[in-house]
Amino acid sequence: MKTLIVAGALAAAFGLSSPTAAQYPAKPVRIIMPFPAGAADTVARIVAQPLSQVLGQPVLVDNKPGADGAIAAELAAKSAPDGYTLLWAGSTQMLGVPILRKNPPYDPLADFAPITRVTKLAFFLVVHPSVPAKTPLELIDYARANPGKLNYASGNMPGVLAAAQLISIGKLEMVHVPYKGDSLAIPDLLNARVHMMFGTGGVTAPLVKEGKLRALATLLPARSSLLPDVPTMIEAGMPQLSVVNWGGLFGPAKMPKEIVERISREVNAILKRPEVRGQLEKQGAEPAGSTPAEFAAFLKQQLADWGKAAREAGLKPE
């Protein structure tokens, strides 16, 4: 008996795999999704389906939208760190809420275990065709010549920050019209009640292809396969903005390392499948992939970049 007690103490002290981690998963896994049904929800399900197959248990996507995703993120942070409740989150939840809110309900570094960065999301600067600008520099010139006459939409926090950076760079005077999602801004953008927006590719790219909107640049560091003729900001003669729109998987803090690494390995392998890549690209997403350590370092750097950009653009927590 004493031998068993000592062995158990040593296993706990040195963090050896527990039976729970060794048997994982023994029941369905839930991914809390901070968005309603739509492009982001579809992207998560594209990954969740093959993940169910390799884990041998259902992986269920549970939509909990609201408050820029803070409701979902807080719920995940307070869940048991056993690997059965995960969080799909991106720039808005892990960067925008902590930086642009006075009292964020969670700490993105302390309250979560980064698992893997899953996607890079195409993000475009688009304008209504009535705006006589075909490049970001022409847009700046036009906005300067018409102070206060251009309205810009935002449907998410990356869009808010990107527009604030552009306005700061160009020293522009424009009117901000916020919406609770890119898709909700589209009717007003198509009718020229608002004139420009930084929007996700899944929403904006089809309208650009139809000629209903004009894309001036992508915020990705390389051109997007969704709109390969659209230049990057640097190619268009502009500085690269700090906003990178992405999606990734997190668990609650103190989630067992073995489970974090298992899920990370499985998701990264899934992202290499050609059929998965093809499905993601149709939704305006590109596979990313990372180790947990790489994802943690990426998140830390993004927080620093977003904080600096927000200060320089004059954005204050509200």
C-alpha positions in Angstrom: 0.0 0.0 0.0 2.8 2.4 0.9 4.4 1.7 -2.5 1.2 2.6 -4.3 0.9 5.8 -2.3 4.5 6.8 -3.1 4.1 6.0 -6.8 0.9 8.1 -7.0 2.7 11.0 -5.3 5.6 10.7 -7.7 3.2 10.6 -10.7 1.4 13.7 -9.5 4.7 15.5 -8.7 6.3 14.9 -12.1 3.1 15.4 -14.2 2.9 11.8 -15.5 -0.1 11.0 -17.7 -3.2 10.5 -15.7 -5.7 7.7 -16.7 -8.1 10.5 -17.8 -5.5 11.8 -20.3 -4.6 8.3 -21.4 -8.2 7.4 -22.1 -9.2 10.7 -23.8 -11.7 11.1 -25.3 -14.2 8.8 -23.6 -17.3 11.0 -24.5 -18.3 13.7 -27.0 -16.1 16.8 -27.2 -17.8 20.3 -27.5 -16.4 23.2 -29.4 -18.0 26.5 -28.2 -18.5 28.8 -31.2 -18.8 32.5 -30.6 -20.6 33.1 -33.9 -24.1 32.3 -35.2 -24.5 30.1 -38.3 -22.4 31.5 -41.2 -18.9 31.4 -42.6 -17.0 31.1 -39.3 -19.4 28.4 -38.1 -19.0 26.5 -41.4 -15.2 26.6 -41.1 -15.3 25.1 -37.6 -17.6 22.3 -38.8 -15.2 21.5 -41.7 -12.5 20.8 -39.1 -14.8 19.2 -36.5 -16.2 16.5 -38.8 -12.8 14.8 -39.5 -11.7 15.4 -36.0 -14.6 13.4 -34.8 -13.5 10.5 -36.9 -9.9 10.5 -35.7 -10.8 10.9 -32.0 -13.5 8.3 -32.2 -16.0 10.5 -30.5 -18.5 13.1 -31.8 -17.0 16.7 -31.9 -20.0 19.0 -31.6 -20.0 22.7 -32.5 -22.1 24.6 -29.9 -23.1 28.2 -31.1 -23.0 30.8 -28.3 -23.0 34.2 -30.1 -23.2 37.6 -28.5 -21.1 40.4 -27.0 -18.4 40.1 -29.7 -17.8 36.5 -28.7 -17.1 37.3 -25.1 -20.0 35.2 -23.8 -18.6 32.1 -25.5 -15.0 32.8 -24.4 -16.0 33.4 -20.8 -18.0 30.2 -20.8 -15.1 28.2 -22.1 -12.6 29.8 -19.7 -14.8 28.7 -16.8 -15.3 25.2 -18.0 -13.5 22.1 -16.6 -10.0 21.8 -18.1 -10.5 18.2 -19.1 -10.5 18.5 -22.9 -14.2 18.0 -23.4 -15.0 21.8 -23.7 -12.9 23.7 -26.3 -13.3 27.2 -27.8 -13.1 28.3 -31.4 -11.9 31.9 -31.2 -10.2 34.5 -33.3 -9.0 38.1 -33.4 -12.1 39.6 -32.0 -12.4 37.4 -28.9 -8.7 37.1 -28.1 -7.5 40.6 -29.1 -10.3 43.0 -29.7 -12.3 42.3 -26.5 -9.2 42.4 -24.2 -7.8 45.6 -25.8 -10.9 47.6 -26.7 -13.0 46.9 -23.6 -12.4 48.6 -20.2 -13.4 45.5 -18.2 -12.8 42.4 -20.3 -14.3 39.3 -18.6 -11.2 37.2 -19.2 -7.4 37.3 -19.8 -6.5 35.8 -23.2 -3.1 34.6 -21.9 -3.9 33.5 -18.4 -7.4 31.9 -18.8 -6.8 29.7 -21.9 -4.6 26.9 -23.2 -3.7 27.6 -26.9 -4.0 24.4 -28.9 -3.5 25.4 -32.5 -4.0 28.2 -35.0 -6.4 26.7 -37.5 -7.0 29.3 -40.2 -5.9 32.6 -41.7 -8.9 34.6 -42.9 -8.9 36.6 -46.0 -9.7 40.3 -45.2 -10.3 42.9 -47.9 -10.6 46.7 -48.1 -13.7 47.1 -50.3 -15.6 50.2 -51.5 -18.9 50.8 -53.3 -18.4 51.3 -57.0 -19.5 54.9 -56.8 -16.3 55.7 -54.8 -13.8 56.9 -57.5 -10.8 55.0 -56.1 -9.1 51.9 -57.4 -6.3 51.8 -54.9 -5.9 52.6 -51.2 -3.9 55.7 -52.0 -6.6 57.0 -54.3 -9.1 56.3 -51.5 -7.0 58.4 -49.1 -6.8 61.2 -51.7 -10.5 61.2 -52.3 -11.4 61.1 -48.6 -9.0 64.0 -47.9 -10.8 66.0 -50.6 -14.2 65.2 -49.2 -13.8 65.4 -45.4 -16.7 63.9 -43.4 -18.6 62.7 -46.6 -17.5 59.1 -46.6 -19.1 56.6 -44.2 -17.3 53.4 -43.3 -18.9 50.2 -42.0 -17.4 47.8 -39.5 -18.8 44.4 -38.7 -16.1 43.2 -36.3 -13.2 44.4 -34.2 -10.5 43.7 -36.8 -12.5 45.9 -39.1 -12.7 48.6 -36.5 -9.0 48.6 -35.9 -8.0 48.3 -39.6 -10.2 51.3 -40.5 -8.8 53.3 -37.5 -5.2 52.6 -38.7 -6.1 53.7 -42.3 -7.7 56.9 -41.0 -4.7 57.5 -38.7 -2.2 57.0 -41.6 -4.1 59.2 -44.0 -5.2 61.8 -41.3 -8.8 61.3 -42.6 -12.2 62.5 -41.4 -14.8 59.8 -42.0 -18.0 58.7 -40.3 -18.1 55.3 -38.5 -21.2 53.2 -38.8 -20.9 50.0 -36.7 -22.8 46.7 -37.4 -23.1 43.5 -35.5 -21.4 41.5 -38.3 -20.1 42.0 -41.8 -23.2 40.4 -43.5 -25.4 43.0 -41.7 -23.4 45.8 -43.2 -23.7 44.6 -46.8 -27.2 45.9 -47.6 -26.1 49.4 -46.7 -22.8 49.0 -48.5 -24.5 47.8 -51.7 -26.9 50.8 -51.5 -24.0 53.3 -50.8 -25.4 54.4 -47.5 -21.9 53.4 -46.3 -19.0 53.6 -48.8 -16.2 51.3 -47.6 -15.4 48.5 -45.2 -12.7 46.2 -44.2 -14.5 42.8 -44.5 -14.0 39.1 -44.4 -13.4 37.4 -47.7 -16.3 34.9 -47.3 -18.7 37.9 -47.2 -17.1 40.4 -49.6 -15.3 38.2 -52.3 -18.5 37.0 -54.0 -19.8 40.5 -54.3 -16.5 41.7 -55.7 -16.6 39.0 -58.3 -20.1 40.1 -59.3 -19.0 43.7 -59.7 -21.2 44.9 -56.8 -18.2 46.0 -54.7 -14.6 46.9 -55.6 -11.7 45.4 -53.6 -8.7 47.7 -53.3 -6.3 45.5 -51.2 -6.1 42.5 -49.0 -4.7 42.6 -45.5 -3.1 39.2 -45.8 0.7 39.4 -46.2 0.3 37.5 -49.6 -2.5 37.6 -52.1 -5.6 35.6 -51.4 -6.7 32.8 -53.7 -10.2 34.1 -53.3 -9.3 37.3 -55.3 -5.8 36.7 -56.7 -5.9 40.0 -58.7 -6.3 42.1 -55.6 -2.9 43.3 -54.3 -1.6 43.3 -50.7 -1.4 46.6 -48.9 2.4 46.7 -49.5 2.0 46.0 -53.2 -0.6 48.9 -53.3 2.0 51.3 -51.9 0.7 51.3 -48.3 2.3 50.1 -45.0 1.2 46.7 -43.8 -1.6 47.1 -41.3 -1.3 45.2 -38.0 -4.6 43.4 -38.3 -4.3 39.7 -39.0 -7.7 37.9 -39.0 -7.5 34.3 -37.8 -9.3 31.4 -36.1 -7.9 28.9 -33.7 -8.7 26.3 -31.0 -8.3 26.9 -27.3 -9.0 25.0 -24.1 -9.4 26.3 -20.6 -6.2 27.1 -18.7 -4.6 24.1 -17.0 -5.9 21.6 -19.6 -3.6 18.5 -19.5 -0.6 19.0 -21.8 -1.1 15.5 -23.3 -4.6 16.4 -24.4 -3.6 19.8 -25.8 -0.8 18.2 -27.8 -3.1 15.3 -29.0 -5.7 17.7 -30.4 -3.1 19.9 -31.9 -1.5 17.0 -33.8 -4.8 15.7 -35.1 -6.0 19.1 -36.3 -2.7 19.9 -38.0 -2.9 16.6 -39.8 -6.4 17.3 -40.9 -5.4 20.7 -42.3 -3.0 19.0 -44.6 -5.7 17.1 -46.4 -6.4 18.5 -49.9 -10.2 18.2 -49.5 -10.1 20.1 -46.2 -8.0 22.9 -47.7 -10.4 23.1 -50.7 -13.5 23.4 -48.4 -11.8 26.0 -46.2 -10.8 28.1 -49.2 -14.4 28.2 -50.4 -15.2 29.9 -47.1 -12.5 32.5 -47.4 -10.1 30.7 -45.1 -6.6 29.3 -45.6 -5.2 26.5 -43.4 -2.6 27.8 -40.9 -1.6 25.2 -38.3 0.8 25.5 -35.4 2.1 23.8 -32.3 0.6 24.9 -29.0 3.9 26.8 -28.2 3.9 28.5 -31.6 0.3 29.5 -31.2 0.9 30.9 -27.7 3.8 33.0 -29.0 1.7 34.2 -31.9 -1.1 35.3 -29.6 1.3 37.1 -27.3 2.9 39.0 -30.3 -0.6 39.8 -31.7 -1.7 41.3 -28.4 1.4 43.6 -28.5 0.8 44.5 -32.1 -2.9 45.2 -31.7 -2.3 47.2 -28.5 0.3 49.4 -30.2 -1.9 49.9 -33.3 -4.9 50.8 -31.1 -2.9 53.4 -29.2 -1.5 54.9 -32.4 -4.9 55.1 -34.0 -6.3 56.8 -30.9 -8.7 54.0 -30.0 -9.6 53.9 -26.3 -11.3 51.0 -24.4 -15.0 51.5 -24.0 
